[in-house]
Structure formats: structure tokens, C-alpha cells
Amino acid sequence: MIAPSLLGETLALQLTSQENNLEIILDQKNINGFPKLILFCLEEVEVSNSIKIEILRLKERWDQSPILIVIPKSIKLSSADLMTFGSEGVIQDPTVELLRDAINILLGGGRVFKINNETNYNADSIHNSYGLGHWLLTSGLSQINKDLHTIDQIIGKKSINTFYLFLLLGRRRELLTAKRLIIWLWGPLEVLIESPIKDTSNKNINLINKYSTDITIKNSSTNELWNVIYKRVNKKLKDNLTNSTDQLAALYSLNISKRRNLLKTILQEFSVIINKLDSKNYRENGFEEILQSFTPELRANTLRNFIDSYDRLQKNGVDVFIAEFLVNNSDLGIIDDELPSIDLIIDPILNNRPILIDGEYISIEDPRSIIQLETYILNWIFRTAEILSEEIICSCSQWPELRKYFLNKELVSTRELERKRNHINTNNQLQNLFKKPVRLYESKRLYYTVKNNRIEKIIILEPRDDELNKLDWAQRQIAFTIELRDALAPQVQSIIQYLGDLIVLILTKVVGRSIGLIGRGIAQGMGRKLSKG
């Protein structure tokens, strides 16, 4: 364990009090061979480069030992920065039990990343479980941290003089010393690790640990990786997702329950495909053609399973199964050209391949890879759901009784439904004829993802020259127009600038001087006339 002395001693005591098989070494001189795990506890996290260098040195010395970084609750680094440290785990402000579980997971070859938590406590439960010692600790540290924050803000301003800066630095050292003294007196472990509430059976206790980045991988198997991704994606497909894009009109024409079931079912069917590919051992083959052959089957199963397969409605006086009508009446082979290659999702998961992120190949077990795959899958789900929703709307237009079953209330009206269909078709044509060639020429791809319970659009730059070469003549003209504008823009700008300079020259040197001469002549003439008078 690498930690400040007081914190390290108390933390070691807490961890070993219930785990007799744990041996924690605080002094590097006492280490014989390679440590099983390096627990790196940080009191302040402000500069990431120094921490990265320290971790790199630890890796060079003990390359076979996983590193778990424990950080305090208040930090100045984002979760994206913390995930680039190169450690096998980062956990923020954990309880003793949570830290012990994380240690066991890393010892078993897994990874744990729990960052940016928001911990809320009920005041009564804290007072009852900790008593006077904890109250003195928290109140004293709260005041000291407030003063330290104020001093740091003042020091950050470069306008203060040197003498005042020395006074502030001295005051800062005094506060840090007082902080260490309070920690030593009232419980050093409490600053970094929140102690668990003993009476867990009390329902009035309100303890909520929420991490914005919560990734736990117990091992590197395909099933474990997919389960982690599946749970994260499934958690984001909530009922109350807000559509903050100007698209996905067909999906949001469905009522809330059908929209939720459709998204969840697509994810489940995709999971079935993953398991099928894994069981049939397609690891050495390309997945693009295989997934294209599975796509109609996946969409058909989705239409059958996202509603009750036994639901029937009257159509021309005959009871018809809704699911079978949708399957038979839909075009299940539609290809979305804006979807990236499915190999970006399947190949890393099944073959444990690294993922290219920001010009760097990163292991599939890295949390950044998990988040990237999550983005790919969410985009695939939303685009597939939009295609199926368009087919459902088309079926509702042919079979009016389906409108109350699938669509929002306002779309029960024939006029409103046809207006929505025309809007969707027009938007698709605009996307295909104008926006798509521009995105291809600019090497951009549009993704749909979920952030803070909202569906948002993100643009990712990637080479798309092959797709650009496959455009038809009309779409090529849009790209050619953009290219022509880029080619002519500097020349037109130079011409306009030249004409502007020429106009200025004429107005100042020719017209202005002429007006000045005329005015001078008039003034002189008036002067002579006045002098004669």
C-alpha cells in the first residue's frame, strides 16, 4: 500500500480486521518478490501527469502486479482523465466493504472503475451511527477545506504580490497541519473511506452511492465482457428518454410502452446473435456478411417479441395476429448506410481485440473501450428501431385499427398520420440526397447515444472515401459543389478584397481628392469675392 502514514495504518487495520488472508505491506523494504496488488491511495488529485509517471514507474518495477488507485471524493480531474492513468482500477470515496470487494476482483484478474460518485446521507442516520467523534471530524474538516479552497483560489490569481503569497502559503501549511491533527484524533480513515452503517436493517437509513462511471469486469472472458456492456446499455434504455435530436421521428411516433419494449427487445435479440456467434465459433471469419444474413431474422424476431405474439385485431372481419402481419408486411432487408461496420462491435467482443480510440489501440478490458462499444451498440439499436418504426407506421396506414395499439394519440387521425409519414419521407430524402454526401465528403459519421437520459447526436470523424466513391451521380454533384466552393473560395475572396481595395483607392485618391480640389476652389472664389466686397 502506498499511502500517507496515518491513513495507511488505519486503512490496513480496517481491511485486515475481517480478512485474515490479506497481508498489507506499508514499507517497500519489507516486500519479498512481487506484490499481488498495489493499493495507491491519494489525498489530492490535481495534476494527472505526475500520477501517470508514478504509475509508470510502478509498472516498470512490478509489471505483473495490478494497481488499484483510491481517490478522495473531491477531485479536480474528470473521469476521462482518471481512466487514462494506466491502472487496473480506480475507485473513488469507497466504503471499506466496497474497497475490499474491489481488491478481490483485481486479485482475480478483473478491473474496477467507480468514479465521480454522488453520496447522499440522511443526517439522522449519520448522527446515530457515528456520534460525537464523527461530528467533530466532519465539522472541523468542513471548515478547514473551505478555507483551503479560498486560499487556493487566491493563490491561483497571479495578481497578488510576493509577500502576500508567502503569507497565504504559510496559512495553507497551518491548515494542512490542523487537518492532519484532526484526522489523527478523530479517525483518519473517515476522510477517504466512508464507514459503513452498522444497522443495515433500518429502513430509515438513506445511503446512496452513485457513480457516473461504474464499470466492474470480473474476468476477461467473452461472456463477462458482453454482460458488462449489456447491463450498461440496458440501464440507459429507460422509459423517459428525451429525444434531443431533430430525427428519430418514426421511433417517437410510437407510444411510450411500445417504444420502450422495442428498444429493449432489439437489445435482447442482439444479445442472442452475440451468443449464437460465440457458440458457433465464427471467430476467424468476417462478421459483416454473417450479420447481414442474420439481420432479417433479428428484425422479424423483434417484431414478434416486442408485443404479445397472441395479440389479435379485426381486419376485414377476420381476426389477424398483429405480430405476423407486421413481419409479412415489412421490408426486413433495408440497409442503413449510416451504420458503421458491425465488425467494430462484434470482433473486439468475440476475439478480444483492442479498439482504436484517438489514434491509440486500447485493450478491450479498458473502461474507455467499454464506453466506446456502448456508444456503438446504442447507435445500432436506435437506427434499427427507427427502421422498424417506419415499417410499423406504414402498416398502421394500411390497417387503421393498429393506430391505437402502436401510435401516440394524435396520430390516430388519418391526416396527422399522413402528415407524419410525409415528414419522415421528406427528411429521409433530404438526408440521402444532401446531408449524407456532405458528411461523407467531410469524413463525418452521425451517431446516436444517451447522455443524462437524453438521446443526443454526436459526430465522429473517420475516413469514408470508399462510401464516397459509391455515391450515385446526383449525390456526387452535392459533394462536387462543396469541393468547388472550397476551391473557389480563396480566389473569390482575393477578388473581393482586390475590388474593395480598388474602390477604396478610387474613393480616397480620385474622388476624394477631386472633391477636395473643388471645395478649395469654391472657398478661394468665395474669399476673393468677400474681399472685394
C-alpha positions in Angstrom: 0.0 0.0 0.0 1.3 3.4 -1.0 -0.5 6.0 1.3 0.3 8.7 3.9 1.4 7.1 7.1 -1.7 7.7 9.3 -4.1 6.8 6.5 -2.1 3.7 5.5 -2.0 2.3 9.0 -5.7 2.8 9.8 -6.8 1.5 6.3 -4.6 -1.6 6.7 -6.1 -2.2 10.1 -9.7 -1.9 8.7 -9.0 -4.1 5.8 -7.3 -6.9 7.7 -9.7 -6.9 10.7 -12.2 -9.0 8.7 -9.9 -10.5 6.1 -7.3 -12.7 7.7 -5.9 -13.8 4.3 -4.9 -10.2 3.4 -1.3 -9.1 4.2 -0.7 -5.4 3.7 2.8 -4.1 3.5 3.3 -0.3 4.0 7.1 -0.2 3.6 8.7 -1.2 0.3 11.7 -2.6 2.1 9.6 -5.4 3.5 8.5 -6.7 0.1 9.9 -10.0 -1.0 9.3 -10.7 -4.7 6.3 -9.2 -6.5 3.3 -7.9 -4.6 -0.1 -9.4 -5.5 -1.7 -5.9 -5.7 -0.5 -2.3 -5.3 -3.0 -0.1 -3.5 -2.3 3.5 -4.3 -4.1 5.9 -2.0 -4.1 9.6 -3.0 -5.1 12.5 -0.8 -5.2 15.1 -3.5 -5.6 14.6 -7.3 -4.8 17.8 -9.2 -2.1 17.1 -11.7 -2.5 13.9 -13.7 0.9 13.8 -15.4 2.8 13.3 -12.1 0.4 10.4 -11.2 0.9 8.8 -14.6 4.6 9.0 -14.2 4.4 7.4 -10.8 2.2 4.6 -12.1 4.6 4.0 -15.0 7.5 3.6 -12.6 5.5 1.1 -10.5 4.7 -0.8 -13.7 8.3 -0.9 -14.7 9.3 -2.3 -11.3 6.3 -4.6 -10.7 4.9 -5.2 -14.2 2.9 -8.3 -13.0 1.1 -6.5 -10.2 -2.3 -4.8 -10.8 -2.7 -1.3 -9.4 -5.8 0.0 -7.7 -6.0 3.7 -7.2 -8.1 5.1 -4.4 -9.0 8.8 -4.7 -10.9 11.2 -2.4 -14.4 12.5 -3.0 -13.4 15.9 -4.2 -11.1 15.9 -7.2 -10.2 18.3 -10.0 -9.9 15.7 -12.8 -12.6 14.3 -15.0 -13.4 10.6 -15.3 -11.9 10.6 -18.7 -8.6 11.8 -17.3 -8.7 9.3 -14.4 -9.3 6.4 -16.9 -6.0 7.3 -18.7 -3.8 6.6 -15.6 -3.0 3.1 -16.9 -4.1 1.3 -13.7 -6.3 -1.8 -13.5 -8.7 0.0 -11.2 -9.8 3.5 -9.9 -12.3 3.7 -7.1 -13.5 7.0 -5.6 -14.5 7.5 -2.0 -15.4 3.9 -1.3 -16.7 2.1 1.8 -14.5 -0.5 3.4 -16.6 -3.3 2.0 -16.6 -1.8 -1.4 -12.8 -1.4 -1.3 -12.4 -5.0 -0.1 -14.6 -6.3 -3.0 -12.6 -4.3 -5.5 -9.3 -5.7 -4.2 -10.7 -9.3 -4.5 -11.8 -8.6 -8.1 -8.4 -7.2 -9.1 -6.7 -10.2 -7.4 -8.9 -12.4 -9.6 -7.8 -10.7 -12.8 -10.7 -8.3 -13.1 -11.0 -4.5 -13.3 -12.9 -1.9 -11.3 -13.7 1.7 -12.2 -16.0 3.6 -9.9 -15.6 7.3 -10.5 -17.4 10.6 -9.7 -19.9 9.3 -7.1 -22.6 11.4 -5.5 -23.1 10.2 -2.0 -26.1 11.4 -0.1 -26.7 10.6 3.6 -29.6 11.1 5.9 -28.5 13.4 8.7 -30.2 11.4 11.4 -28.6 8.2 10.3 -25.1 9.7 10.3 -25.6 11.1 13.8 -26.9 7.8 15.1 -24.2 5.7 13.6 -21.1 7.9 14.2 -21.8 10.0 17.3 -19.8 13.0 18.6 -16.4 11.9 17.1 -17.6 11.9 13.6 -19.5 15.2 14.0 -16.3 16.8 15.3 -14.3 15.3 12.5 -16.7 16.4 9.7 -17.4 19.9 11.0 -13.7 20.6 11.6 -12.7 19.3 8.2 -15.5 21.1 6.5 -14.3 24.5 7.8 -10.6 23.7 7.0 -11.5 22.6 3.5 -13.5 25.7 2.9 -10.6 27.9 4.0 -8.1 25.8 1.9 -10.4 26.3 -1.1 -10.5 30.0 -0.6 -6.7 30.2 -0.3 -6.2 28.1 -3.4 -8.4 30.4 -5.4 -6.5 33.4 -4.2 -3.1 31.8 -4.9 -4.4 30.9 -8.4 -4.6 34.6 -9.2 -1.3 35.9 -10.5 -2.1 39.5 -9.5 -1.1 39.1 -5.8 2.3 40.3 -4.6 5.1 38.0 -3.4 4.8 38.9 0.3 1.1 38.2 0.5 1.7 34.9 -1.4 4.2 33.8 1.3 1.6 34.6 4.0 -1.0 32.6 2.2 1.3 29.6 1.7 2.2 29.7 5.4 -1.5 29.8 6.3 -2.1 26.9 4.0 0.6 24.8 5.7 -1.0 25.6 9.1 -4.4 24.4 7.9 -3.0 21.2 6.5 -1.2 20.5 9.8 -4.5 21.1 11.6 -6.3 18.8 9.2 -3.8 16.0 9.9 -4.2 16.6 13.6 -8.0 16.2 13.4 -7.6 13.1 11.3 -5.2 11.6 13.9 -7.5 12.5 16.8 -11.0 11.5 15.4 -10.5 8.9 12.8 -8.1 9.1 9.9 -10.0 6.5 7.8 -13.1 8.6 7.6 -11.6 11.2 5.3 -11.0 8.8 2.5 -13.4 6.0 3.2 -16.9 6.4 4.5 -17.5 3.8 7.2 -20.5 1.5 6.6 -23.7 2.0 8.6 -23.8 -0.9 11.1 -27.6 -1.4 11.3 -28.3 -2.2 7.6 -31.8 -3.5 8.6 -33.0 0.0 9.4 -35.2 1.2 6.5 -34.9 4.8 7.5 -31.2 4.8 6.7 -30.7 6.6 3.4 -27.3 5.7 1.9 -27.0 6.1 -1.9 -23.7 5.5 -3.8 -24.0 6.6 -7.4 -21.1 6.5 -9.8 -21.3 8.3 -13.1 -18.6 5.8 -14.4 -19.3 2.4 -12.8 -17.5 -0.5 -14.6 -16.7 -3.8 -13.0 -15.1 -6.6 -15.0 -14.5 -9.8 -13.1 -12.5 -11.5 -15.8 -11.6 -11.2 -19.5 -14.0 -13.8 -20.9 -16.4 -13.1 -23.7 -19.4 -13.7 -21.6 -18.2 -11.4 -18.8 -17.4 -8.6 -21.2 -20.7 -8.8 -23.0 -22.6 -9.0 -19.7 -21.0 -5.8 -18.6 -21.8 -4.0 -21.8 -25.3 -5.4 -21.9 -26.1 -4.2 -18.4 -24.8 -0.7 -19.1 -26.8 -0.4 -22.4 -29.9 -1.9 -20.8 -29.7 0.6 -17.9 -29.6 3.5 -20.3 -32.7 2.4 -22.3 -35.1 3.9 -19.8 -38.7 4.7 -20.3 -38.4 8.5 -20.1 -35.6 9.1 -22.7 -35.9 12.5 -24.1 -35.3 12.9 -27.9 -33.0 16.0 -28.2 -32.2 15.2 -31.8 -34.2 16.5 -34.8 -34.6 13.0 -36.1 -35.9 9.6 -34.9 -39.4 10.9 -35.7 -40.7 7.4 -36.5 -39.5 5.9 -33.2 -41.1 8.7 -31.2 -44.4 8.3 -33.1 -44.8 5.0 -31.1 -46.4 5.3 -27.7 -44.2 5.1 -24.6 -44.8 1.4 -23.8 -44.2 0.2 -27.4 -41.2 2.3 -27.8 -39.6 1.0 -24.6 -40.4 -2.6 -25.5 -39.0 -2.2 -29.0 -35.7 -0.8 -27.7 -35.3 -3.5 -25.0 -36.2 -6.3 -27.5 -33.7 -5.2 -30.1 -31.0 -5.3 -27.4 -32.2 -8.8 -26.3 -32.2 -10.1 -29.9 -28.7 -8.6 -30.5 -27.6 -10.5 -27.4 -29.0 -13.7 -28.9 -26.9 -13.0 -32.0 -23.8 -12.5 -29.9 -24.3 -15.8 -28.1 -25.0 -17.6 -31.3 -21.9 -16.3 -33.0 -19.8 -17.2 -29.9 -21.3 -20.7 -29.7 -20.8 -21.4 -33.4 -17.2 -20.2 -33.2 -17.1 -17.7 -36.1 -14.1 -16.1 -34.6 -11.8 -16.5 -37.6 -14.4 -15.3 -40.1 -15.6 -11.8 -41.1 -18.8 -10.8 -39.3 -20.2 -8.3 -41.8 -21.7 -10.9 -44.2 -22.8 -13.1 -41.3 -24.6 -10.2 -39.6 -26.2 -9.2 -42.9 -27.7 -12.6 -43.2 -28.9 -12.5 -39.6 -30.4 -9.0 -39.9 -33.8 -10.0 -41.4 -34.2 -12.8 -38.8 -33.3 -10.4 -36.0 -35.8 -7.8 -37.2 -38.5 -10.4 -37.6 -37.9 -11.8 -34.1 -38.0 -8.3 -32.8 -41.4 -7.6 -34.4 -42.7 -10.9 -33.0 -41.4 -10.4 -29.5 -41.7 -6.8 -28.6 -45.5 -7.3 -28.4 -47.6 -10.2 -27.2 -47.4 -12.7 -30.1 -51.0 -13.8 -29.4 -52.5 -10.2 -29.7 -55.1 -10.1 -32.5 -57.3 -7.4 -34.1 -60.2 -7.5 -36.6 -59.1 -6.8 -40.2 -61.9 -7.0 -42.7 -64.0 -9.1 -40.3 -61.2 -11.6 -39.6 -59.0 -11.9 -36.5 -55.4 -11.4 -37.5 -52.3 -11.9 -35.4 -50.6 -8.5 -35.2 -47.0 -9.8 -35.0 -47.3 -12.0 -38.1 -49.0 -9.2 -40.0 -46.1 -6.8 -39.2 -43.5 -9.4 -40.2 -45.2 -10.3 -43.5 -46.0 -6.6 -44.3 -42.5 -5.2 -43.6 -39.3 -4.9 -45.6 -36.8 -6.5 -43.3 -33.8 -6.2 -45.6 -33.5 -2.4 -45.5 -29.8 -1.3 -45.2 -28.9 1.8 -43.3 -25.8 3.2 -45.0 -25.0 5.4 -42.0 -24.4 2.4 -39.7 -20.7 1.7 -39.2 -19.3 -1.7 -39.8 -20.7 -4.3 -37.4 -17.1 -5.6 -37.1 -16.4 -2.7 -34.8 -18.7 -4.2 -32.2 -18.5 -8.0 -32.8 -14.8 -8.5 -33.5 -13.5 -6.9 -30.2 -16.0 -8.7 -28.1 -15.7 -12.2 -29.5 -12.0 -12.1 -30.4 -10.8 -9.9 -27.5 -9.3 -7.4 -30.0 -8.1 -3.9 -29.0 -10.1 -0.9 -30.1 -8.7 2.2 -31.8 -9.5 5.3 -29.8 -8.0 8.7 -30.6 -5.1 7.1 -32.5 -4.3 4.5 -29.8 -5.1 0.8 -29.6 -6.7 0.1 -26.3 -7.4 -3.2 -24.6 -11.0 -4.4 -24.6 -10.8 -4.5 -20.8 -10.1 -0.8 -20.6 -13.1 1.2 -19.5 -12.7 3.6 -22.5 -13.2 0.5 -24.8 -16.3 -0.5 -22.9 -17.7 3.0 -23.2 -16.9 3.1 -26.9 -18.6 -0.2 -27.5 -21.6 1.0 -25.6 -21.8 4.0 -27.9 -21.7 1.8 -31.0 -24.4 -0.5 -29.7 -26.7 2.3 -28.7 -26.3 3.8 -32.1 -27.1 0.5 -33.7 -30.2 0.0 -31.5 -31.7 3.4 -32.2 -31.1 3.2 -36.0 -32.6 -0.3 -36.1 -35.5 0.9 -34.0 -36.1 3.8 -36.4 -36.2 1.4 -39.4 -38.7 -0.9 -37.7 -40.8 2.0 -36.5 -41.1 3.3 -40.1 -42.4 -0.2 -41.1 -44.9 -0.1 -38.2 -46.2 3.3 -39.3 -46.6 2.0 -42.8 -48.6 -0.9 -41.5 -50.7 1.4 -39.4 -51.5 3.4 -42.5 -52.8 0.2 -44.2 -54.6 -1.1 -41.2 -56.2 1.8 -39.2 -57.1 -0.4 -36.2 -53.4 -0.6 -35.4 -53.0 3.1 -34.7 -54.5 3.0 -31.2 -52.4 -0.1 -30.5 -49.0 1.3 -31.6 -49.0 5.1 -32.0 -49.4 8.2 -30.0 -52.9 9.5 -29.6 -52.6 12.4 -32.0 -51.6 10.0 -34.8 -54.9 8.2 -34.7 -56.1 10.8 -37.1 -55.6 9.9 -40.8 -54.5 13.5 -41.6 -51.9 13.6 -38.8 -50.6 10.2 -39.6 -50.1 11.0 -43.3 -48.5 14.3 -42.4 -46.1 12.4 -40.1 -45.3 9.9 -42.9 -44.7 12.7 -45.4 -42.4 14.4 -42.9 -40.4 11.2 -42.3 -40.1 10.5 -46.0 -39.0 14.1 -46.8 -36.5 14.1 -44.0 -35.1 10.7 -45.3 -34.8 12.1 -48.8 -33.0 15.2 -47.6 -30.6 13.1 -45.6 -29.9 10.8 -48.5 -29.6 13.5 -51.2 -27.9 16.4 -49.4 -26.7 15.7 -45.9 -25.2 12.3 -46.5 -22.9 13.4 -49.4 -21.7 16.3 -47.3 -21.0 14.1 -44.3 -19.1 11.6 -46.5 -17.0 14.3 -48.1 -16.2 15.8 -44.6 -15.4 12.3 -43.3 -18.1 12.5 -40.6 -20.4 9.9 -39.2 -23.6 10.6 -37.2 -24.1 8.6 -34.0 -27.0 8.4 -31.6 -26.1 7.9 -27.9 -27.6 8.5 -24.5 -26.4 11.1 -22.0 -28.3 12.2 -18.9 -31.5 10.3 -20.0 -31.4 12.2 -23.4 -30.8 10.8 -26.9 -28.2 13.0 -28.4 -26.3 13.2 -31.7 -22.5 13.1 -31.8 -20.3 13.5 -34.8 -17.2 11.2 -35.1 -14.5 11.8 -37.7 -13.5 8.7 -39.7 -12.3 8.0 -43.2 -15.3 7.4 -45.6 -13.7 7.6 -49.0 -14.9 4.1 -50.1 -18.5 5.2 -49.4 -18.0 8.5 -51.1 -16.9 6.7 -54.3 -20.1 4.6 -54.3 -22.5 7.6 -54.4 -24.7 7.9 -57.5 -24.4 10.9 -59.9 -26.9 13.2 -58.1 -25.2 12.7 -54.7 -21.8 13.2 -56.3 -22.8 16.6 -57.5 -23.5 17.7 -53.9 -20.0 16.7 -52.9 -18.6 18.3 -56.1 -20.4 21.5 -55.2 -18.8 21.5 -51.8 -15.4 20.8 -53.4 -15.9 23.6 -55.9 -16.8 26.0 -53.2 -13.7 25.1 -51.2 -11.6 25.5 -54.4 -13.1 28.9 -55.5 -13.5 30.4 -52.1 -9.8 31.7 -51.8 -10.0 33.1 -55.3 -13.3 34.8 -54.8 -12.1 36.2 -51.5 -9.0 37.5 -53.2 -11.1 39.1 -56.0 -13.5 40.7 -53.5 -10.5 42.0 -51.5 -8.9 43.4 -54.6 -12.1 45.1 -55.7 -12.6 46.5 -52.2 -9.0 47.9 -52.2 -9.7 49.4 -55.7 -12.9 51.0 -54.6 -11.2 52.5 -51.5 -8.4 53.8 -53.8 -10.8 55.4 -56.2 -12.9 57.0 -53.4 -9.9 58.3 -51.4 -7.3 59.1 -54.1 -9.5 60.1 -57.0 -13.0 61.2 -55.9 -11.9 62.5 -52.5 -9.0 64.5 -54.0 -11.3 65.9 -56.7 -13.9 66.9 -54.1 -11.2 68.5 -52.1 -9.9 70.5 -55.1 -13.4 71.6 -56.0 -14.1 72.7 -52.4 -10.8 74.5 -52.2 -11.6 76.3 -55.4 -15.0 77.3 -54.1 -13.5 78.5 -50.9 -10.9 80.6 -52.6 -13.5 82.0 -55.0 -15.8 83.0 -52.1 -12.8 84.5 -50.3 -11.9 86.7 -53.3 -15.5 87.8 -53.7 -15.8 88.6 -50.0 -12.5 90.6 -50.0 -13.8 92.6 -53.0 -17.0 93.4 -51.1 
